[in-house]
Amino acid sequence: MSSPAATSDRWLPLVLTLAAVSLVVGIALAVLGEGFQPSGSTGVDSFSTRALGHHAFVELLVSAGIDAQRSRAESSLKARDESSLLVLAEPSDDERTTDELLEAFHTSRRTLLVLPKRAPVVRDGELVSTRLRETDEIDRLLRELDIDATVTRPVENSRYRYHSRGESEEPVVSAVDIEIRDPQVLRFGEVDGLDPILNSDAGPVLVHWNGFWQDVWILSDPDLIANHGLHRGDHAWVVLDFVRRCVGDNGRVIVDEVVHGFPSRASFWRRLTEFPIALITLHVLLVVGLLTWSALGRFGRPERGSIGHEPGWRPLVTNMANLLVAGRRHGHAIRQYLDDCVRDVERRLHRPAHLDEAATERWIEGIERRKELTPTLEELRRDVERVSSTGHGVHSILGIARRVHDWKTEMLNAAR
């Protein structure tokens, strides 16, 4: 019959292996958790494969070799470098997302703002139709973003001209085939620094605004990038050419989904029970259970009793000095101790209030000369700086601290 210790030793490798696998899987899920996409979306977000969604827009960029990512947290931080582009596509007018929109728009260095146009009509979770939003709703969004512009929907069909860049970086204006129903164009007030990119006879559709520190591109009509419109005419070519101009060969596109109500942060306890975080919770519970089970038995021989420590305050002081040296804070600590002792001496010896720093030094030197004190304050300061800069060991630090304490004691005794 095997002993309990032998049985525990036999199970130990299995327990440790399961714990390690659970930890690795949990960390992987925590890092990649944002990559899990919501399913069944019927809105105007990049998760939606329905007519109004932008799923095809993201897939087009990825298939063209552009680093395009959906983001559900800290989007403006991810797009902080000058080769990245933050896309705020048809932001929701929900009050819960307004603050997120304002923060992302005003903190991003380079932003593509796609104005809303259509709203989905959903019944029983299914998209049954769409409706055109009122232009007043879109104008209100522009005002909230401090953009002096409005939108209008001309009745007549327009010809479209795209301002691209040639090999010499000179602007090239060419006619493009844009097929948009109920086109939506921009009307600007007195705004400086506007550069039209996609123009129509009725007004600009895509413009670049160069602000004080921020580059903003405004697309007035989302049908250009929506799932139902991206395959039409020259839409895909215009979108790809424009994005490549913005991010170059090595940049990336961050498509924000917080403005559509898909933030990755939520109630802590609720998140623990939601997929994929629920898998992490399950693995943590498994690890805790395995560790508890393994702790019921003893692995190996009994641990020898620990050696007693020397009583008193000296071990405590030595341990403190060791911690300061290990953390490279000993120089600051010994300088602070010397300064505190000097201030205490000045206070208890009633330093004249009218003395400045130099006069105070001479006053202290006078007391030291009268009592023939060694070491002097000047010598102590040199020793402190030497220890701080060269990183001496614990014994050197404790030795200087004792000399500082002895100097303070002698100075105070000198006045009696």
Secondary structure by P-SEA (a helix, b strand, c coil): cccaaaaaaaaaaaaaaaaaaaaaaaaaaaaacccccccccccccccccccccaaaaaaaaaaaccbbbbbccccccccccccbbbbbccccccccaaaaaaaaaaaccbbbbbbbccccccccccccccccccaaaaaaaaaaaccccbbbbbcbbbbbbbbcccccccbbbbbbbcccccbbbbbbcccccccccccccccccbbbbbcccbbbbbbccccccccccccccaaaaaaaaaaaaaccccbbbbbccccccccccccaaaaaacaaaaaaaaaaaaaaaaaaaaacccccccccbbbbccccaaaaaaaaaaaaaaacaaaaaaaaaaaaaaaaaaaaacccccccaaaaaaaaaaaaaaacccccaaaaaaaaaaaaaacccaaaaaaaaaaaaaaaaaaaaaac
